[in-house]
Amino acid sequence: MKIIILFIIAISLVKCATSEEWSGHVYPNRGNLAVSRTIGTFESLERCRDEAESELIEMNALHRGDYECGLNCVYDNPYYTMVCEKTSK
């Protein structure tokens, strides 16, 4: 019984260690990246991309805007800048 419990715990830890969380950000004007909107977090890069493109369409900014998806992002104090393991479009 102890072996089964240890096995379940080990699998849970591995799953947590390899989980992905993608943060989405859209920029209504790709020429001004100081203006952005956070659109949420997603379990996959593909979902983040889809939501970012949908948000740009809703903002009527698909052709003039841009977006970015960041993997496992955290805010770095004291400057409150976001640091991500990886960013992608």
The 8 nearest C-alpha neighbors of each residue, nearest first, counted from 0:
[[1, 3, 2, 4, 5, 6, 7, 8],
 [2, 0, 4, 3, 5, 6, 7, 8],
 [1, 3, 5, 0, 4, 6, 7, 8],
 [4, 2, 6, 0, 1, 5, 7, 8],
 [3, 5, 1, 7, 6, 2, 8, 0],
 [6, 4, 8, 2, 3, 7, 9, 1],
 [5, 7, 3, 9, 4, 8, 2, 10],
 [8, 6, 4, 10, 9, 5, 11, 3],
 [7, 9, 5, 11, 6, 10, 12, 4],
 [10, 8, 6, 12, 11, 7, 5, 13],
 [9, 11, 13, 7, 12, 8, 14, 6],
 [12, 10, 8, 14, 9, 13, 15, 7],
 [13, 11, 15, 9, 14, 10, 16, 8],
 [14, 12, 16, 10, 15, 11, 9, 17],
 [13, 15, 11, 17, 12, 16, 18, 10],
 [16, 14, 12, 18, 13, 17, 11, 10],
 [15, 17, 13, 14, 18, 12, 11, 19],
 [16, 18, 14, 15, 13, 19, 12, 20],
 [19, 17, 15, 16, 14, 20, 42, 13],
 [20, 18, 42, 71, 21, 17, 70, 43],
 [19, 21, 71, 42, 41, 70, 40, 22],
 [20, 22, 70, 41, 69, 40, 68, 71],
 [23, 21, 40, 69, 68, 39, 41, 70],
 [22, 24, 68, 38, 39, 47, 37, 67],
 [25, 23, 37, 67, 36, 66, 38, 68],
 [24, 26, 66, 36, 35, 65, 51, 27],
 [25, 27, 35, 65, 64, 28, 66, 29],
 [28, 26, 64, 60, 25, 29, 65, 63],
 [29, 27, 64, 30, 26, 31, 63, 65],
 [28, 30, 64, 65, 31, 26, 32, 63],
 [29, 31, 28, 32, 64, 63, 26, 27],
 [32, 30, 33, 29, 28, 34, 26, 27],
 [31, 33, 34, 29, 26, 30, 35, 28],
 [32, 34, 31, 35, 26, 30, 28, 29],
 [35, 33, 32, 26, 31, 36, 27, 28],
 [36, 34, 26, 25, 33, 24, 32, 37],
 [35, 37, 25, 24, 38, 26, 34, 27],
 [38, 36, 24, 39, 23, 25, 35, 22],
 [37, 39, 23, 24, 36, 40, 51, 25],
 [40, 38, 23, 22, 37, 41, 24, 47],
 [41, 39, 22, 21, 23, 20, 42, 38],
 [40, 42, 21, 43, 20, 47, 46, 22],
 [41, 43, 20, 19, 21, 40, 46, 44],
 [44, 42, 46, 45, 41, 21, 47, 19],
 [43, 45, 47, 46, 21, 48, 68, 42],
 [44, 46, 48, 43, 47, 49, 50, 42],
 [47, 45, 49, 43, 48, 44, 50, 41],
 [46, 48, 44, 50, 45, 49, 41, 23],
 [49, 47, 51, 45, 46, 50, 52, 44],
 [48, 50, 46, 52, 47, 51, 53, 45],
 [49, 51, 53, 47, 52, 48, 54, 46],
 [52, 50, 54, 48, 53, 49, 47, 25],
 [51, 53, 55, 49, 54, 50, 48, 56],
 [54, 52, 50, 56, 51, 55, 57, 49],
 [53, 55, 57, 51, 52, 56, 50, 58],
 [56, 54, 61, 58, 60, 52, 57, 53],
 [55, 57, 59, 53, 61, 58, 54, 60],
 [56, 58, 54, 55, 59, 53, 60, 61],
 [57, 59, 55, 60, 56, 54, 27, 61],
 [60, 58, 56, 57, 61, 55, 62, 27],
 [59, 61, 55, 64, 63, 58, 62, 27],
 [62, 60, 55, 56, 64, 63, 59, 52],
 [63, 61, 60, 64, 65, 59, 55, 56],
 [62, 64, 60, 28, 61, 29, 27, 65],
 [65, 63, 27, 28, 29, 60, 26, 61],
 [64, 66, 26, 29, 25, 27, 28, 63],
 [67, 65, 25, 24, 26, 51, 88, 68],
 [66, 68, 88, 24, 23, 87, 25, 69],
 [67, 69, 23, 87, 22, 86, 21, 88],
 [70, 68, 86, 22, 21, 83, 85, 72],
 [69, 71, 21, 85, 84, 83, 72, 20],
 [72, 70, 20, 83, 84, 21, 19, 69],
 [73, 71, 83, 82, 70, 69, 81, 84],
 [74, 72, 82, 81, 75, 83, 71, 80],
 [73, 75, 81, 79, 80, 82, 76, 72],
 [74, 76, 79, 80, 81, 73, 78, 82],
 [77, 75, 78, 79, 74, 80, 81, 73],
 [76, 78, 79, 75, 80, 74, 81, 73],
 [77, 79, 76, 80, 75, 74, 81, 82],
 [80, 78, 76, 75, 74, 77, 81, 73],
 [81, 79, 75, 78, 74, 82, 76, 77],
 [80, 82, 74, 73, 75, 72, 79, 83],
 [81, 83, 72, 73, 74, 75, 80, 84],
 [84, 82, 72, 85, 70, 69, 71, 73],
 [85, 83, 70, 71, 72, 82, 86, 69],
 [86, 84, 70, 83, 69, 87, 71, 72],
 [87, 85, 69, 68, 70, 83, 67, 88],
 [88, 86, 68, 67, 69, 85, 44, 70],
 [87, 67, 68, 66, 48, 86, 44, 69]]
